[in-house]
Amino acid sequence: MVSDYLKHLTTLLLAGTLVSLTLLPPRPVKAQTPNFAGLSISDLGTVMRDGSFGDISWRAGTPAAEILQLGAFSDTKLPQMSMGYILKEIGLSPQKVSLEAAPFLKKLSLKDFVNTIPLLGSTRLKQVAPFKALIKQQFGSDVAENLSNRTLSQLSRNANFSSLTLEELSTLNNYSLSSIPGLSELPIEKFTNWENLPISNIPGLDQLPFKTYLSDLIDVNLPLAMADVVFSDEEANRTNTITGSYNEGFQVPCNQSNCAHLELGDLPGWPKLMQGKQWISGDSQWVSGGSGCLTGREPTGRHPFSKSFKVVLNETDEAAGQAQFSLYFRFAIFCGTSPYIIGPFPFYSVKEKDTVIVGF
């Protein structure tokens, strides 16, 4: 299927008829497929259903940034990015963003900061305003002044100061990310257990467009099929499928009594490859997913844009001739990645004869 579509694209390019990589059928389109590259996590809105996997759980109505963890994007450019870079990309400056905006920093001790940020240990207390204020608050002005010329490395070896955390500083909101030298320039992956941090803990990350960090993102809106007919879960044993998982492949038959699905058709002018193909609903069929210590089951679907998330067909309404596509994400820890189980987040809906992005 991939090679035939690429050959078709090449033919159009050589013929001079392809003026844009956003191809739409000549007939009117009732529902535009979304341009995912321009979206960010904040655009996902809230999760539609309760769910859980292992120790992770979520409730319907919770924003995506509070559920999704950084580990979901461990194989993208995101871990190498710093908070300063992320803020700059969305038009903000670390000098204008409070330490309060990065909640995970509150749990780090003075010793943690010294061990994490290069050269911070050789910085004198008087040059790191939040920690000087913290020592002043906890031990008094005289002690803070007497220690002003001590380095943070020296203080981190003293039991009285090594375990101090920013969480204890009552005026934390007065200090910006740039008030701790080297903090805003540090890659996210340098923080211990960064994979478990919610997206909401990194200021501005939920507003950063996916195209900035998803290195495998296919940012061309290329509708490759037509939504022909929507079927309810009264359909059984559908075998001409294009859905599944990385673990099982993407032609997993639905060998059961309930196989709600979207039957696809070919777009005018495109190779006759999709007629009669079936996109099975993730509400009907689950398949194996995940890796390492986190294997399990996930809704069937496809990955038209990126392996960081999965596009799943939900809520097929045969009478109305319409269906909803949603997104599912995963999480990762040191020993593996979970199935694409965190969702659904609403993506886009289609009616019969609308276009559908199926990907390569």
PyMOL commands that set and color helices and strands:
alter all, ss='L'
color gray80, all
select helices_A, chain A and resi 2-15+36-38+41-44+64-67+70-73+78-80+83-89+94-96+99-101+103-107+110-116+120-122+125-127+129-139+141-146+152-156+166-168+172-174+177-179+188-190+194-196+199-201+205-207+210-212+292-294
alter helices_A, ss='H'
color red, helices_A
select strands_A, chain A and resi 51-53+56-58+225-231+261-265+278-280+286-289+296-299+310-317+322-329+332-333+336-337+342-351+355-356
alter strands_A, ss='S'
color yellow, strands_A
deselect
rebuild
show_as cartoon
